Amino acid sequence: MSLHYIVREPKIAAKKKPLLILLHGYGSNEQDLFSFAKELPEELTIVSAQAPLPMSFSAYAWYSINFDDINGKFSDLKEAKESIDKIAIFIDEIKLKYQTEQIFLLGFSQGAILSYSLSFYYPNKINHVIALSGYINKELLPAEISKEINTDYYCSHGSVDQVLPVEWARNSKPFLDNLGFKNEYSEYNAGHGVAPQNFFSFKKWIEERL
């Protein structure tokens, strides 16, 4: 496999063999979101991928976030696009291995940013996107977004997020609405993390699509 990952096999069989891929945030690892796995629907195969760029012990990134006196904080867009392509290859590998017909892609923070972008660069490679505490980075979009995308989107954010401002996330719904893509957006009284109500909300959203 092109990316390191851990997996929770399904507890019960399902016709579409639904599969959930987890993409962690900046400076984390594949164990982070995997803590959700035991609480999610038993028919899901759950795969948690590790980002390719090592930062320090047990900390990885999908792309670098740099700081300088002129630009302040900025993202390495070249690395970000390379990671999008790597995730796309990984999805193909996982899809083949598990013979799934339904793929959910759940990303947190940096993982959410790339989940949005991947869905635009690779139309209909995934069926559902769950973007937690992320936003649509307009610098990470193809020149033209296909109108044939059938992917639907669950987007949520903490109203007091001090890492990625909630204003950035609020732009996702009008952006997706303008393209005619199915989406839901919600906010929770939380910082840069997943509140319990947020967890139960996206869990229900997943269950409704199985």
Sequence and secondary structure as in RCSB ss.txt:
>XXXX:A:sequence
MSLHYIVREPKIAAKKKPLLILLHGYGSNEQDLFSFAKELPEELTIVSAQAPLPMSFSAYAWYSINFDDINGKFS
DLKEAKESIDKIAIFIDEIKLKYQTEQIFLLGFSQGAILSYSLSFYYPNKINHVIALSGYINKELLPAEISKEIN
TDYYCSHGSVDQVLPVEWARNSKPFLDNLGFKNEYSEYNAGHGVAPQNFFSFKKWIEERL
>XXXX:A:secstr
  S EEEE  SS  TT  EEEEE  TTB THHHHTTGGGS TT EEEEE  SEEEETTEEESS EEEETTTEEEE
 HHHHHHHHHHHHHHHHHHHHHHT S EEEEEETHHHHHHHHHHHHSTTSSSEEEEES    TTSS SS  TT  
 EEEEEEETT SSS HHHHHTHHHHHHHHT  EEEEEES SSS  HHHHHHHHHHHHTT 
